[in-house]
Amino acid sequence: MKDGLLLLVTGIICSLGAWLFFKFFGSEAFIVIMMMTMVSAVLDNVRLRRKLRELTGEQ
């Protein structure tokens, strides 16, 4: 019962957040999502390159 209630509350909060996101950004929402995805990919790439340099011992 407790898990089901927490799952329901989490679903309501997530749907409310999604609704607010699309209401605030409107037709620009998909552009914002794509920009966030691109920034995340670039930052992850930088992090992985640093880790690779550290593991291989390159300068």
C-alpha positions as a Markdown table, in Angstrom:
| # | Residue | x | y | z |
|---|---|---|---|---|
| 1 | Met | 0.0 | 0.0 | 0.0 |
| 2 | Lys | 2.8 | 2.4 | 1.0 |
| 3 | Asp | 4.8 | 1.8 | -2.2 |
| 4 | Gly | 1.7 | 2.2 | -4.4 |
| 5 | Leu | 0.8 | 5.5 | -2.8 |
| 6 | Leu | 4.4 | 6.8 | -3.1 |
| 7 | Leu | 4.4 | 5.7 | -6.8 |
| 8 | Leu | 1.1 | 7.5 | -7.4 |
| 9 | Val | 2.4 | 10.7 | -5.7 |
| 10 | Thr | 5.6 | 10.5 | -7.7 |
| 11 | Gly | 3.6 | 10.1 | -10.9 |
| 12 | Ile | 1.4 | 13.1 | -10.1 |
| 13 | Ile | 4.5 | 15.3 | -9.3 |
| 14 | Cys | 6.2 | 14.2 | -12.5 |
| 15 | Ser | 3.2 | 14.9 | -14.7 |
| 16 | Leu | 2.7 | 18.3 | -13.0 |
| 17 | Gly | 6.3 | 19.1 | -13.7 |
| 18 | Ala | 6.0 | 18.1 | -17.3 |
| 19 | Trp | 2.8 | 20.1 | -17.7 |
| 20 | Leu | 4.4 | 23.2 | -16.2 |
| 21 | Phe | 7.5 | 22.7 | -18.5 |
| 22 | Phe | 5.4 | 22.6 | -21.7 |
| 23 | Lys | 3.0 | 25.3 | -20.5 |
| 24 | Phe | 6.0 | 27.7 | -19.7 |
| 25 | Phe | 8.0 | 27.0 | -22.9 |
| 26 | Gly | 5.1 | 26.3 | -25.3 |
| 27 | Ser | 6.3 | 25.5 | -28.8 |
| 28 | Glu | 9.9 | 26.2 | -27.8 |
| 29 | Ala | 9.8 | 23.2 | -25.4 |
| 30 | Phe | 11.3 | 20.7 | -27.9 |
| 31 | Ile | 14.1 | 23.1 | -28.7 |
| 32 | Val | 14.9 | 23.4 | -25.0 |
| 33 | Ile | 14.9 | 19.7 | -24.6 |
| 34 | Met | 17.3 | 19.3 | -27.6 |
| 35 | Met | 19.6 | 22.0 | -26.3 |
| 36 | Met | 19.7 | 20.3 | -22.9 |
| 37 | Thr | 20.5 | 17.0 | -24.6 |
| 38 | Met | 23.3 | 18.5 | -26.6 |
| 39 | Val | 24.9 | 20.3 | -23.6 |
| 40 | Ser | 24.7 | 17.1 | -21.6 |
| 41 | Ala | 26.4 | 15.1 | -24.4 |
| 42 | Val | 29.2 | 17.6 | -24.8 |
| 43 | Leu | 29.8 | 17.7 | -21.0 |
| 44 | Asp | 29.8 | 13.9 | -20.8 |
| 45 | Asn | 32.3 | 13.8 | -23.7 |
| 46 | Val | 34.6 | 16.2 | -22.0 |
| 47 | Arg | 34.4 | 14.2 | -18.7 |
| 48 | Leu | 35.2 | 10.9 | -20.5 |
| 49 | Arg | 38.1 | 12.4 | -22.4 |
| 50 | Arg | 39.6 | 13.6 | -19.2 |
| 51 | Lys | 39.1 | 10.2 | -17.6 |
| 52 | Leu | 40.7 | 8.5 | -20.6 |
| 53 | Arg | 43.7 | 10.8 | -20.5 |
| 54 | Glu | 44.1 | 10.0 | -16.8 |
| 55 | Leu | 43.9 | 6.3 | -17.3 |
| 56 | Thr | 46.3 | 6.2 | -20.3 |
| 57 | Gly | 48.8 | 8.6 | -18.6 |
| 58 | Glu | 48.9 | 11.0 | -21.5 |
| 59 | Gln | 49.5 | 14.7 | -20.9 |
